[in-house]
Amino acid sequence: MAKILVVDDSKDALDLYCTVLRKHGYSVAGYTSPEGALVFAKKVRPDLVITDIRMPGMDGFRFVKLLRSMPSLSMVPVVFLTQYNEVKNRIRGFELGADDFLPKPVYHKELSLRVKKVLATAALRRQQLVGSLKGTGGGSLRGDFSEFGCSTVLSMCELEGKTGVLHFSNQVGAIDLYLADGRVLSARVVRGSYSPPAEIVRRLVSWTSGHFWFEARDEMDVEDVINMSMTSLLLDAARFADENAQG
Protein backbone atom coordinates (compact mmCIF):
# COMPACT_ATOMS: atom_id res chain seq x y z
CA MET A 1 0.00 0.00 0.00
CA ALA A 2 1.54 3.31 -1.11
CA LYS A 3 2.01 5.94 1.60
CA ILE A 4 1.00 9.47 0.60
CA LEU A 5 1.74 12.68 2.52
CA VAL A 6 -0.59 15.60 1.80
CA VAL A 7 0.18 19.16 2.94
CA ASP A 8 -2.32 22.02 2.71
CA ASP A 9 -2.99 24.82 5.18
CA SER A 10 -6.74 24.55 4.43
CA LYS A 11 -8.17 21.93 6.77
CA ASP A 12 -11.27 21.45 4.61
CA ALA A 13 -9.26 20.89 1.43
CA LEU A 14 -6.86 18.60 3.26
CA ASP A 15 -9.67 16.42 4.61
CA LEU A 16 -11.16 16.16 1.13
CA TYR A 17 -7.90 15.04 -0.52
CA CYS A 18 -7.19 12.50 2.23
CA THR A 19 -10.71 11.04 2.03
CA VAL A 20 -10.55 10.61 -1.77
CA LEU A 21 -7.12 8.97 -1.66
CA ARG A 22 -8.05 6.60 1.16
CA LYS A 23 -11.08 5.46 -0.85
CA HIS A 24 -8.62 4.40 -3.56
CA GLY A 25 -6.67 2.23 -1.14
CA TYR A 26 -3.76 4.51 -0.20
CA SER A 27 -2.35 5.07 3.26
CA VAL A 28 -2.64 8.84 3.73
CA ALA A 29 -1.27 11.31 6.28
CA GLY A 30 -2.43 14.92 6.14
CA TYR A 31 -0.78 18.01 7.64
CA THR A 32 -1.74 21.68 7.63
CA SER A 33 1.80 22.51 8.81
CA PRO A 34 4.82 21.94 6.52
CA GLU A 35 7.03 21.76 9.60
CA GLY A 36 4.96 18.92 11.01
CA ALA A 37 4.93 17.21 7.63
CA LEU A 38 8.75 17.26 7.54
CA VAL A 39 8.95 15.58 10.95
CA PHE A 40 6.53 12.91 9.77
CA ALA A 41 8.41 12.37 6.48
CA LYS A 42 11.67 11.76 8.34
CA LYS A 43 10.05 9.05 10.47
CA VAL A 44 7.83 7.43 7.83
CA ARG A 45 9.21 7.83 4.33
CA PRO A 46 6.22 8.55 2.07
CA ASP A 47 5.97 7.19 -1.46
CA LEU A 48 4.46 10.46 -2.70
CA VAL A 49 4.07 14.01 -1.43
CA ILE A 50 1.23 16.30 -2.51
CA THR A 51 1.65 19.87 -1.32
CA ASP A 52 0.01 23.22 -1.80
CA ILE A 53 2.32 26.04 -2.88
CA ARG A 54 0.77 29.00 -1.13
CA MET A 55 1.00 28.45 2.61
CA PRO A 56 1.78 30.92 5.43
CA GLY A 57 5.27 30.73 6.89
CA MET A 58 6.96 27.97 4.93
CA ASP A 59 5.59 27.78 1.41
CA GLY A 60 5.47 24.62 -0.71
CA PHE A 61 8.72 25.41 -2.53
CA ARG A 62 10.74 25.75 0.66
CA PHE A 63 9.10 22.62 2.05
CA VAL A 64 10.14 20.56 -0.99
CA LYS A 65 13.69 21.95 -0.93
CA LEU A 66 14.10 20.81 2.68
CA LEU A 67 12.42 17.49 1.95
CA ARG A 68 14.73 16.66 -0.95
CA SER A 69 17.86 17.79 0.87
CA MET A 70 17.56 14.62 2.99
CA PRO A 71 19.13 11.60 1.24
CA SER A 72 16.38 9.19 2.28
CA LEU A 73 13.74 11.53 0.82
CA SER A 74 15.55 12.93 -2.21
CA MET A 75 13.71 10.73 -4.70
CA VAL A 76 10.24 11.01 -3.22
CA PRO A 77 7.95 12.23 -6.05
CA VAL A 78 6.20 15.55 -5.49
CA VAL A 79 2.94 16.89 -6.87
CA PHE A 80 2.25 20.60 -6.39
CA LEU A 81 -1.26 22.01 -5.96
CA THR A 82 -1.57 25.24 -7.92
CA GLN A 83 -4.02 27.62 -9.52
CA TYR A 84 -4.66 27.34 -13.27
CA ASN A 85 -3.00 30.66 -14.11
CA GLU A 86 0.12 30.35 -11.94
CA VAL A 87 2.63 29.94 -14.78
CA LYS A 88 5.56 31.28 -12.75
CA ASN A 89 4.86 28.80 -9.98
CA ARG A 90 4.74 25.94 -12.46
CA ILE A 91 8.12 26.95 -13.88
CA ARG A 92 9.66 27.21 -10.42
CA GLY A 93 8.14 23.88 -9.46
CA PHE A 94 9.66 22.15 -12.47
CA GLU A 95 13.03 23.68 -11.58
CA LEU A 96 12.68 21.97 -8.18
CA GLY A 97 11.98 18.67 -9.90
CA ALA A 98 8.20 18.57 -9.56
CA ASP A 99 6.70 15.37 -10.93
CA ASP A 100 3.31 16.87 -11.68
CA PHE A 101 0.86 19.66 -10.91
CA LEU A 102 -2.76 19.47 -9.85
CA PRO A 103 -4.86 22.54 -10.67
CA LYS A 104 -7.19 23.80 -7.96
CA PRO A 105 -10.03 23.12 -7.52
CA VAL A 106 -9.02 19.46 -7.64
CA TYR A 107 -11.42 16.98 -9.24
CA HIS A 108 -11.64 13.59 -7.52
CA LYS A 109 -11.10 11.49 -10.64
CA GLU A 110 -8.16 13.58 -11.80
CA LEU A 111 -6.55 13.34 -8.36
CA SER A 112 -6.63 9.54 -8.34
CA LEU A 113 -5.43 9.24 -11.95
CA ARG A 114 -2.53 11.68 -11.48
CA VAL A 115 -1.44 9.95 -8.29
CA LYS A 116 -1.48 6.54 -9.96
CA LYS A 117 0.58 7.81 -12.90
CA VAL A 118 3.16 9.62 -10.77
CA LEU A 119 3.68 6.61 -8.48
CA ALA A 120 4.23 4.30 -11.47
CA THR A 121 6.68 6.70 -13.13
CA ALA A 122 8.61 7.26 -9.90
CA ALA A 123 8.95 3.52 -9.27
CA LEU A 124 10.39 3.02 -12.77
CA ARG A 125 12.79 5.95 -12.42
CA ARG A 126 14.10 4.73 -9.07
CA GLN A 127 14.55 1.22 -10.45
CA GLN A 128 16.58 2.60 -13.37
CA LEU A 129 18.85 4.69 -11.14
CA VAL A 130 19.41 1.96 -8.57
CA GLY A 131 20.14 -0.46 -11.40
CA SER A 132 22.74 1.92 -12.78
CA LEU A 133 24.38 2.37 -9.40
CA LYS A 134 24.60 -1.40 -8.97
CA GLY A 135 25.96 -1.97 -12.46
CA THR A 136 29.24 -3.70 -13.15
CA GLY A 137 31.97 -1.94 -11.21
CA GLY A 138 29.57 0.92 -10.50
CA GLY A 139 30.78 2.62 -13.68
CA SER A 140 27.53 2.44 -15.58
CA LEU A 141 25.94 5.35 -13.71
CA ARG A 142 25.41 8.15 -16.19
CA GLY A 143 22.60 10.40 -17.29
CA ASP A 144 21.48 13.99 -17.59
CA PHE A 145 19.57 16.44 -15.46
CA SER A 146 16.36 15.91 -17.41
CA GLU A 147 16.25 12.47 -15.74
CA PHE A 148 17.80 12.99 -12.30
CA GLY A 149 18.78 16.15 -10.43
CA CYS A 150 22.19 16.52 -8.82
CA SER A 151 20.74 16.17 -5.31
CA THR A 152 19.12 12.86 -6.26
CA VAL A 153 22.35 11.46 -7.71
CA LEU A 154 24.37 12.51 -4.65
CA SER A 155 21.80 11.08 -2.27
CA MET A 156 21.72 7.73 -4.05
CA CYS A 157 25.52 7.59 -4.03
CA GLU A 158 25.41 8.09 -0.27
CA LEU A 159 22.80 5.39 0.21
CA GLU A 160 24.86 2.99 -1.91
CA GLY A 161 28.14 3.99 -0.20
CA LYS A 162 29.87 4.75 -3.49
CA THR A 163 33.61 5.51 -3.79
CA GLY A 164 34.87 7.25 -6.90
CA VAL A 165 34.54 10.41 -8.94
CA LEU A 166 31.30 11.97 -10.11
CA HIS A 167 31.85 13.99 -13.26
CA PHE A 168 29.41 16.76 -14.20
CA SER A 169 29.43 18.96 -17.28
CA ASN A 170 27.23 21.43 -19.12
CA GLN A 171 27.68 24.46 -21.36
CA VAL A 172 28.83 26.57 -18.41
CA GLY A 173 31.60 24.30 -17.15
CA ALA A 174 32.72 20.94 -15.80
CA ILE A 175 33.02 19.79 -12.19
CA ASP A 176 34.39 16.68 -10.46
CA LEU A 177 33.25 15.51 -7.04
CA TYR A 178 35.35 13.02 -5.06
CA LEU A 179 33.42 10.54 -2.94
CA ALA A 180 34.41 7.88 -0.41
CA ASP A 181 31.84 5.53 1.09
CA GLY A 182 29.08 7.82 -0.13
CA ARG A 183 30.50 11.06 1.34
CA VAL A 184 31.71 14.02 -0.71
CA LEU A 185 35.32 14.67 0.27
CA SER A 186 36.25 17.40 -2.15
CA ALA A 187 35.33 19.09 -5.43
CA ARG A 188 37.28 20.51 -8.35
CA VAL A 189 36.42 22.80 -11.24
CA VAL A 190 37.66 21.13 -14.42
CA ARG A 191 36.35 23.82 -16.76
CA GLY A 192 35.22 27.23 -15.54
CA SER A 193 36.17 29.72 -12.84
CA TYR A 194 37.80 28.53 -9.60
CA SER A 195 35.74 28.27 -6.41
CA PRO A 196 36.37 26.65 -3.00
CA PRO A 197 35.07 23.04 -2.77
CA ALA A 198 31.94 23.81 -0.72
CA GLU A 199 31.07 26.67 -3.08
CA ILE A 200 31.46 24.31 -6.04
CA VAL A 201 28.86 21.93 -4.60
CA ARG A 202 26.45 24.82 -3.97
CA ARG A 203 26.81 25.88 -7.59
CA LEU A 204 26.45 22.34 -8.89
CA VAL A 205 23.21 21.59 -7.02
CA SER A 206 21.59 24.56 -8.78
CA TRP A 207 22.35 23.19 -12.26
CA THR A 208 19.22 22.35 -14.24
CA SER A 209 20.94 21.11 -17.40
CA GLY A 210 23.97 18.99 -18.15
CA HIS A 211 25.30 15.45 -17.96
CA PHE A 212 26.88 13.30 -15.27
CA TRP A 213 28.76 10.01 -15.08
CA PHE A 214 30.37 8.05 -12.27
CA GLU A 215 33.89 6.63 -12.29
CA ALA A 216 34.20 3.94 -9.60
CA ARG A 217 37.46 3.52 -7.67
CA ASP A 218 38.55 1.04 -5.03
CA GLU A 219 39.72 3.82 -2.74
CA MET A 220 39.97 7.60 -2.77
CA ASP A 221 43.21 9.21 -1.59
CA VAL A 222 41.75 12.70 -1.27
CA GLU A 223 41.68 14.96 1.77
CA ASP A 224 38.23 15.54 3.25
CA VAL A 225 38.01 19.32 2.91
CA ILE A 226 34.18 19.37 2.83
CA ASN A 227 33.82 17.75 6.26
CA MET A 228 30.02 17.64 6.11
CA SER A 229 27.44 14.89 5.92
CA MET A 230 25.50 14.65 2.66
CA THR A 231 22.37 15.94 4.40
CA SER A 232 24.21 18.98 5.77
CA LEU A 233 25.82 19.60 2.41
CA LEU A 234 22.50 19.58 0.55
CA LEU A 235 20.81 21.70 3.21
CA ASP A 236 23.66 24.21 2.89
CA ALA A 237 23.14 24.27 -0.88
CA ALA A 238 19.39 24.81 -0.41
CA ARG A 239 19.98 27.71 1.99
CA PHE A 240 22.47 29.23 -0.44
CA ALA A 241 19.95 28.99 -3.31
CA ASP A 242 17.27 30.64 -1.15
CA GLU A 243 19.57 33.52 -0.20
CA ASN A 244 20.48 34.11 -3.85
CA ALA A 245 16.83 34.04 -4.90
CA GLN A 246 15.90 36.58 -2.22
CA GLY A 247 18.92 38.76 -2.90
N, C-alpha and C positions, 0 to 999 in steps of 0.2 A: 504494500500500500504506500503510494507516494505521499510524502510529507510536504505540505504547503504552508508557507508563512505569509500572511497578508497584513499589510500595514496601511492604515488610513486613519486620519485624525477624526473622521466622522464615524461615530459609533453606529449610527443607523446603516450607513453604507457598508461598514465592516461586517456587521451582523448579516447583511444580505449576501455578501460575497461568500462568507464562511458557510452559510446555510446551503447555498447553491452547490458549492464544491463538495460539501459533505454528502449531499444527495447523490453525487456521482462517484462516491466511494473513496474520496481522498481523506487523509488525516490532516486536519486544518487547525492552525493556531492563529489567532487574530490579535493584533496590538494597535492601540491608538497612539502609542509612544514609540518612536524609532529607537530610542535608548533601550527601552524594555525589549524590543524586538531583537536588538543586537545581543543582549544577554541571553535570550532564548536561543538564538542561532548558534552561539558558541557552545551551548550545552547539547542541543539537539539539531544536528546539521540538517536543514531542510533540503528537499529535492528541487524546490522552486520557491522564489520570492516574488510576490506581487505587491508593489508599493505605489502609493500616491506620490505625486511630485510636490504639490503644494501643501506643506504642513508647517505649522508654527515651530520656531526653534530650529531643529534639524530638518532640512527638507529632504526629499527623496534622493536627490543627487548625492548629497553628503552621506546619507545613510548607506547607499550602495558603494561609495568609495571606501568607507570604513569596513563594510562587509567583505569586499573583495581584496582588502589588504591583508586578510587573514588567510594563510595557506590552505587551511581545511575548508574554507568557504569561497575560494577564488574562482571556482568553476560552477558555482551555483547559478543556474539561469535566473534572469531577472526580467519581469514584465512590469513596465511603468503604466500607471493610470494617468491619462492626460485628456485635456479638452481637444476637440476636433481641430481648432484653429491654432494650436500651440506648436507652430513649426519650429521655432527656436528650441523649445524643450525637446522636441523629437530629435533634432540634430545633436544636442548636447547628450541626450540619452544614448544615441548610437555611438558617440565618442567614448562613452563609459562602458560600451559593450552590451547595451540592452539587447535582449533576445526578441522582444516584441513590445508592442504598445496596445493598450486597450482604451479606446475612446470612451469618455464619460458622457452621458449615462451608459452604463454597461448592460448589455442584453444577456440574459441567462444563457442562451444557446451559444452565443459567441464566446462567452467566458469559458465554457466547458470545452469548446472546440479549440480555442487558442491554447488553453492549458495542456490539452492532450498533445497538440502539435509541438509545443515548446519542450515538453518533457521527452518526447521521442527524439527530437533533434539533439537535445543536450546529452542524452544517453549515448547516441551515436558519436557525437563529437568527443566525449570523454573516452570512449572506447578507442577511438582513433589515436588520441594523444597518448593514452597509457600504453597502447600497442607500440607506438613509436619509441617511447621511452624504454620499453623493455625489449627493443629490437636487438639484433646481434651486436654485441659490443657497445650498445647504447648509442652508436653513431648514426642511427637512422633518423633521429629526431631532427626534423627540419620543417619549415612551413613559412607562412607569412602572416602579417597582422590582420588580414581579412578573416583568418581562421581562428587564431588564438592571440590574445593580447600578451604583452610582455609580462605582466603580473601573473597571468595564468601559467605561462611557461616556467617562470621562476618558482612559483608555488609547487608545481608538479615535480620540478627537479629537487626541491627540498623534501617532498613526501617520498620520492624514490631514492633519496640519498645519493644523488649523482656527483661524480668527481670528473672534472674536465673543463673545457672552455666552451662557453656559449658565444657564438659569433652573431652579431647583428649588423645589418647594413640597410641603408636607404639612400635617397638622393642627397640627403644632407651630410651624411658621414657614415663611419663604420666604428663599432665598439666591440670590445671583447670583455667578457666577464669570466673571472676565474673562480671555480667552485670546488669545494672539497666536502664530501659527505652532505651535499645539499645546501651548504652555506656559501654565500658570496664572500670571497676573501678580498678580492681587489678588482679593479676595472681599469681598462686602458682605451684611450682614443686611438684607433688605427688610422682613421681619416677624418679630419676636422680639427677644430680648435681644442687646445688642452684644457682639461678641467681636473680638479681633485677627484679621486675615486668615488666618494659619496655623491658628489655633484653629478658625475657621469651617470650613476644609477637613476638619480632624480630625472635627468634629462631623458634617459632611455625609456622610463616607464610612461612618459607622456607621448611617445611615438605612436602614431596611428597608422603608419604605413611602413613597409619594409619587409625584409626577410630575416630569418634566423636559422641557424643550424648548430648542432651540438657535436663537439669533438671529445669523445670519452678518453680518459687517461687513468692509468692505474693509481697514480698519486699526483699531488699537486704541490710542488716546492715553491710556494708563493707566500709571502708574508701576509698575515691577516691585518690589513690596514682599515677594513670596514668596521670590524669588531661589533657587529650588530646581528641580531637574529633576523631571519627573513621577514617575520611579521613586523618588527621594528623598522626594518629598512623600507618596506612597502608603505607603512604608516607615515614615515618621514617623507616619502615621495608624494603621498596624497596630501599631506599638509603643505608641502612646497607648491604643489599644483594649485591648491586653494588660495594661497597667498598671492601667487602670480595672477590668478584670475581676478582677485579682488583689487590688486594693485593696478 
